[in-house]
C-alpha cells in the first residue's frame, strides 16, 4: 500500500480562533464562548487553536505545516469580518 502523504489533502477544518494582542480579551472569549460549546478546558483550546497575537498564530500554523497540513479552515469565534480581514492580511500574507 502506497503511504505517500503528498497525494492526500491534509487539512485542519474548524480551526477556531481569535487574533488579538489583548490576552484577557482572548481568555474571556475562549472561556465564555468556545469552551462551554466544545466542553473542553479553555486553557487547552487557547493553546491548541488560533488564539493569540498575529505572531503567536503564525507560530501555531508553522507547527501544523511542519506536520504536513496543506490547508487550514479558520473559523473566528467573534467579530467575524474583522477577524477574516486580519487573517487574510496578516497571517496568509506571511506565508506567501
N, C-alpha and C positions, 0 to 999 in steps of 0.2 A: 504494500500500500504506500502510495506517494505521500509524504508528510511535508511537502513544500508549502509553507505558510504564506509565501509571497503570492500565491494564486488564490488565496482566501481573503475576503474582505474582513479585516478585524476592526470592529467598531465598538465604541462605548456609546450606548444610547441612554438617554435620560441622565446626562451629566448635569445634575442640578448645580446651581451656583449663584453667587452674588459677588461682583467685583467692586471692591471699595477699600480705601485705606483705613476707614474707621472700624477698628476691631470690635468695639462694643456694638455698633450697628449690625455688624455681621453676626456676632454671637446671638443677638436678640432675634434676628431673622431665622437663624438655624434653630434656636431653642423654641421660638414661638410658632414658627410656620412649618418647617420641614420635619423636625424631629417627631412631633406628635403624629404627623401623617404617615411617616415611614415606620414609626415605632422603634427607632434606633437612637442611641445616645447622641446628643448634639455634638460632643467633642469628637466622636468618631466621624460623623458626617462632615464637620468642618475641616478635619484633617485630610479626608479622602477626596472630597469633591471640590469643585472650583469655587471655593470661598476664600477671599483674601484680596490682597493688593494685586495689581497687574503683574508685578514681579513674582509674587507667590504663585499665582495661577499659571504663569509661564513655566515655572519650575515643575509644577504638578503635571502639566501637559507633556513636558520633556520626558518625564518618567514613563508615562503611558506610551509615548512614541518609541522610546528605547525598548519597551516591552513588545513592540510590534503592532501597536494600534495604528490604523490607517486614517480613521476619522472619529471625531467626537461630536456628538449632538448636544450642544449647550442648551440648557433649559433654565433660564433665570427664574428665581422664585419670587421676585418683586421688581417693580419698575422695569418692566419688560423691554420697552423700546429703548430706554437709556442703556440698559444692560447689553442689549444686542449691538447697539452702536459702539459701546466700549469694547465689547468682544471683537467686533469686526475691525475697528480702527486700531486697537492697541494689541490685541492678542494675535489675531490672524495675520495682521501686518507683520508682526515679529517673525513669523515662520515662513514668510515669502522669500 
